[in-house]
Amino acid sequence: MDIGGQAVIEGVMMSSPHYYAIALRLKDGNIVVKRETKSRWAEKFFLSRLPLFRGIFILLATLVLGIKSLTYSADILSHEATEKDNDQRLGKSKSDPWLWAGTLIFSLLVGLFLFLVLPLGITEYLRRGLLKFESGLLFNVVDGAIRILIFLLYVFAISFLKDIRRLFQYHGAEHKAAYTYEGGNELKVENARKQTIFHPRCGTSFLLVVMVLAIFLFSIFNAPTLLGKLLLRLALLPFVAGIAYEMIKLTSKLRTHRLIKLVIVPNLWLQRLTAREPSDTQIEVALVAIKEVLEAEKAGSNAIP
């Protein structure tokens, strides 16, 4: 059974095929947990069951769940200072659906600007001014290199923020918990502590694969104008994500093969920026989250309100 997840503010969200659980460490040391049934809206579409297309729907569903989980963790921790009965009241706190929907839309717009519009504009400026070239292939190579550079600089810059560093530690804890489960080990802190913080199915790896694939796919389909290039990139982006999903899924299954180990080296290297060694208390939070979804899958229980 595939188990995924992500770091949230002072905690970890773990996801199984039918459930997800969010475990958060409160300031008083207690762990509050929310467990719910996953929405299966993406599976209602026929295309969501086809290779290449399914990656698009899975990505959208993952984005929705991820933003929802982050908003929930922010909501819980913002209420912590004013709520006295943490165990009973914090776990029932609910975020405004319009809030996380707006956050999702805003995040997508910012992401499109930083990693699509801005690199395209800079490359066009270089083409006309400093470098003065006409090659479509060179344009896409420069555009892709700038996109990757912006991503690396962005992640490097935010890594200096205290809250982001803790988020990256919980990211490492999530990976350790996942490896512990996948290795068939008992879900205990001492077992998880031995695991690596780098995982081939990580979202960071997915982003790198998307950016590299985009260079090749955007080179095959070209447009003469800057606006045409932008619109074409927007149209092709879902298919780039679909191909990247299939590649990540395949390399994860074959990660013990020598050739695959070599191929995923850049992906694992990039995670040095987004995953940090967690403390035992952070690992404990990740293990609580993964235990929750495993128990839910085993029992087939209803979501806890």
Secondary structure as GFF3:
##gff-version 3
##sequence-region A 1 305
A	DSSP	beta_strand	4	8	.	.	.	ID=ss1
A	DSSP	beta_strand	11	15	.	.	.	ID=ss2
A	DSSP	beta_strand	19	25	.	.	.	ID=ss3
A	DSSP	beta_strand	31	37	.	.	.	ID=ss4
A	DSSP	three_ten_helix	41	44	.	.	.	ID=ss5
A	DSSP	three_ten_helix	46	49	.	.	.	ID=ss6
A	DSSP	alpha_helix	53	80	.	.	.	ID=ss7
A	DSSP	alpha_helix	86	89	.	.	.	ID=ss8
A	DSSP	three_ten_helix	90	92	.	.	.	ID=ss9
A	DSSP	alpha_helix	97	112	.	.	.	ID=ss10
A	DSSP	pi_helix	113	117	.	.	.	ID=ss11
A	DSSP	alpha_helix	118	128	.	.	.	ID=ss12
A	DSSP	alpha_helix	136	158	.	.	.	ID=ss13
A	DSSP	alpha_helix	162	182	.	.	.	ID=ss14
A	DSSP	alpha_helix	189	192	.	.	.	ID=ss15
A	DSSP	alpha_helix	203	220	.	.	.	ID=ss16
A	DSSP	alpha_helix	226	253	.	.	.	ID=ss17
A	DSSP	alpha_helix	258	263	.	.	.	ID=ss18
A	DSSP	alpha_helix	265	274	.	.	.	ID=ss19
A	DSSP	alpha_helix	280	299	.	.	.	ID=ss20
###
